[in-house]
Amino acid sequence: MRMTPLAVTMGLGLALAGCSQMTKTETRPDIQPTKTVTAEQVAAATAITRAPAPRPAARATPAQLDTTTQEQREAAAKAPEASTETKLGSTVGSLGNPSEGGFWIKTPLVKTRAMGRIVNPANGKSAKVELIPLTSGGSGSQVSLPALQLLGISLTDLPTLDVYKS
């Protein structure tokens, strides 16, 4: 059924006319009047509802997450024998899971686990690491927290690293 604009207007007017009956409910005997709230009660309720949010749990610092010993860091920083290494290529490194300890790089440049070294060409620092295959796709690599710190790289940087296999 198609309604004309006049029929729509009349229907709307009738619907709204019923709304005027709603305002008369204040005089109905079955509805109790609301209680008066004092300013003190409002202030107390506001103090509770606007209380400061609890502080989030303290986040671990990189130093707290680095579980390697000083001896491990020194061993990883030792210069390698040049004749025993093969350069696999370069990769963009990012921080891997900081809760995984040790010196490692997860990279698509290797197909099996092996020992190797990564070098930061920006400053020449290097770290002996375990090379772990990364099969999730892409060309970037994930680097352990201690290895990034040994290379002098900020945890939020995305440096290009040279990867060598021992």
C-alpha positions in Angstrom: 0.0 0.0 0.0 1.4 3.4 -1.0 0.9 6.2 1.5 0.5 9.8 0.4 2.4 12.6 2.2 -0.9 13.6 3.8 -1.5 10.1 5.3 2.1 10.0 6.6 1.7 13.4 8.3 -1.6 12.4 9.8 -0.2 9.1 11.1 2.8 11.0 12.6 0.4 13.5 14.2 -1.7 10.8 15.8 1.4 9.0 17.1 2.8 12.2 18.7 -0.6 13.0 20.2 -0.3 9.9 22.4 2.9 11.3 23.8 1.1 14.1 25.5 -0.6 11.5 27.7 2.8 10.4 29.0 3.5 13.8 30.7 0.5 13.3 32.9 2.0 10.3 34.7 3.4 12.6 37.4 -0.1 12.7 39.0 -0.6 9.0 39.1 -0.8 7.7 42.7 1.2 4.5 42.0 4.4 6.4 41.2 6.4 7.5 44.2 8.2 10.9 44.1 12.0 10.7 43.9 14.2 11.4 47.0 16.2 14.6 47.3 19.9 14.1 47.1 22.2 16.4 49.1 25.3 18.1 47.8 27.4 15.9 50.1 26.0 12.8 48.6 26.7 14.0 45.1 30.3 14.9 46.1 30.8 11.5 47.7 29.5 9.7 44.6 31.7 11.8 42.3 34.8 11.1 44.4 34.2 7.4 43.9 33.3 7.5 40.2 36.1 9.9 39.4 38.8 8.2 41.4 42.1 7.9 39.6 42.7 4.8 37.6 45.0 2.2 39.1 48.6 2.5 37.9 49.5 -0.2 35.4 51.9 -2.9 36.4 55.5 -1.8 36.0 57.0 -2.9 32.7 60.3 -4.8 32.6 63.3 -2.8 31.4 65.6 -4.2 28.8 68.2 -4.8 31.5 65.7 -6.9 33.5 64.8 -9.0 30.4 68.5 -9.6 29.5 69.3 -12.8 31.3 72.8 -13.3 29.8 75.9 -13.1 31.9 78.9 -10.8 31.5 81.0 -13.8 30.3 78.4 -14.7 27.7 78.4 -11.1 26.4 82.2 -11.1 26.2 82.3 -14.4 24.4 79.6 -13.2 21.9 81.6 -10.0 21.2 84.9 -11.8 20.4 86.2 -11.2 16.9 85.9 -14.3 14.8 88.5 -16.0 12.6 87.8 -14.5 9.1 88.7 -17.7 7.2 86.0 -19.8 8.8 82.9 -17.7 7.9 80.7 -17.4 4.9 78.6 -14.3 4.3 74.9 -15.4 3.8 73.6 -11.9 3.1 72.0 -8.9 4.6 68.7 -8.6 6.4 66.6 -6.0 8.2 66.6 -6.9 11.9 64.0 -6.1 14.5 63.6 -7.0 18.1 62.4 -10.6 18.5 60.7 -12.0 21.6 62.5 -10.3 24.5 61.6 -13.1 26.9 63.7 -15.6 24.9 67.2 -15.4 26.4 70.5 -15.9 24.7 72.1 -14.6 21.5 70.2 -15.6 18.4 68.7 -14.4 15.1 65.7 -15.9 13.4 66.3 -15.3 9.7 65.1 -16.6 6.3 68.8 -16.7 5.3 69.2 -20.2 6.8 67.3 -23.4 6.4 68.8 -25.2 9.4 70.1 -24.1 12.8 73.7 -23.2 12.9 76.2 -20.9 14.6 77.2 -17.7 13.1 77.7 -14.0 13.5 75.8 -10.8 12.8 77.4 -7.4 12.1 76.1 -3.9 12.4 77.7 -2.2 9.4 76.9 1.2 10.9 79.4 0.8 13.7 81.3 -2.4 12.9 80.2 -4.2 16.1 79.4 -7.9 15.9 77.9 -10.7 17.9 78.2 -14.5 17.8 74.7 -15.8 17.6 72.7 -19.0 16.9 71.2 -18.8 13.4 67.6 -20.0 13.5 65.4 -20.5 10.4 62.5 -18.1 10.0 59.8 -19.6 7.8 57.0 -17.2 8.4 57.6 -15.3 5.2 59.1 -11.9 4.4 62.7 -11.0 4.3 63.2 -9.5 7.7 64.8 -11.1 10.7 64.1 -11.2 14.5 67.1 -10.6 16.8 67.4 -11.3 20.5 67.5 -8.5 22.9 71.0 -9.2 24.2 72.3 -9.4 20.6 70.8 -6.0 19.7 72.3 -4.4 22.8 75.7 -5.9 22.0 75.5 -4.4 18.5 74.7 -1.0 19.9 71.3 -0.9 18.3 68.2 0.8 19.8 65.4 -1.7 20.5 63.0 0.3 18.2 65.4 0.6 15.2 65.2 -1.5 12.1 68.9 -1.8 11.1 70.4 -3.7 8.1 72.6 -6.5 9.5 75.2 -8.6 7.7 74.8 -12.3 8.5 77.7 -14.8 8.5 77.7 -18.6 9.0 80.5 -20.2 10.9 
